[in-house]
């Protein structure tokens, strides 16, 4: 069944520069397992010990942070080929600081951490590439957390939205793109009121800065959006 997801795995950052003919042999060294979660089911909770690196094969998951008062903040949305758990398993205690929940029916592959960072007994040359990829993934994750911190520190609603949309356009390489979160989830991600956010999106559309329909967005005036960041 894993062959069905070969293309997805090869798009994952963990398997960067791994050839398709190498993938099956490499997976046989990783002692992986596939698990399917139903919508709203938690993969793990904050405080759980995590010993696996995960890759989303199908569906979507949320990474959620809760404070002492029980308030939830969505840190990220992960779709097919995206990794999770990699920054947790690299710590000494391997205790998750966040919770991970399926937004919809989701299938993932779970790989024990030790099989990723150690060369296998077969001495596979492409296993070394896997270790290099893991280090790069951790660097990219640190960059993503910095972006999240940047969004949370911004005060203005338009400033937050302009920053988020410009980052999404940069990530996709296009001015027209789809975003993963719906309006409720996006407001939670940006830590803002949903009604206020929706009103500001409507105003940005009226000002010809953006156009949108549901989760499809198009940036109409890049320079004007960048100027929003200086306010």
HELIX and SHEET records of a PDB file:
HELIX    1   1 UNK A    2  UNK A    5  5                                   4    
HELIX    2   2 UNK A    6  UNK A   11  1                                   6    
HELIX    3   3 UNK A   13  UNK A   15  5                                   3    
HELIX    4   4 UNK A   20  UNK A   28  1                                   9    
HELIX    5   5 UNK A   86  UNK A   89  1                                   4    
HELIX    6   6 UNK A  113  UNK A  117  1                                   5    
HELIX    7   7 UNK A  125  UNK A  153  1                                  29    
HELIX    8   8 UNK A  157  UNK A  172  1                                  16    
HELIX    9   9 UNK A  183  UNK A  190  1                                   8    
HELIX   10  10 UNK A  194  UNK A  206  1                                  13    
HELIX   11  11 UNK A  222  UNK A  228  1                                   7    
SHEET    1   A 4 UNK A  33  UNK A  37  0                                        
SHEET    2   A 4 UNK A 106  UNK A 112 -1                                        
SHEET    3   A 4 UNK A  52  UNK A  58 -1                                        
SHEET    4   A 4 UNK A  83  UNK A  84 -1                                        
SHEET    1   B 4 UNK A  42  UNK A  44  0                                        
SHEET    2   B 4 UNK A  99  UNK A 102 -1                                        
SHEET    3   B 4 UNK A  60  UNK A  66 -1                                        
SHEET    4   B 4 UNK A  72  UNK A  79 -1                                        
SHEET    1   C 3 UNK A 176  UNK A 178  0                                        
SHEET    2   C 3 UNK A 216  UNK A 219 -1                                        
SHEET    3   C 3 UNK A 210  UNK A 213 -1                                        
END                                                                             
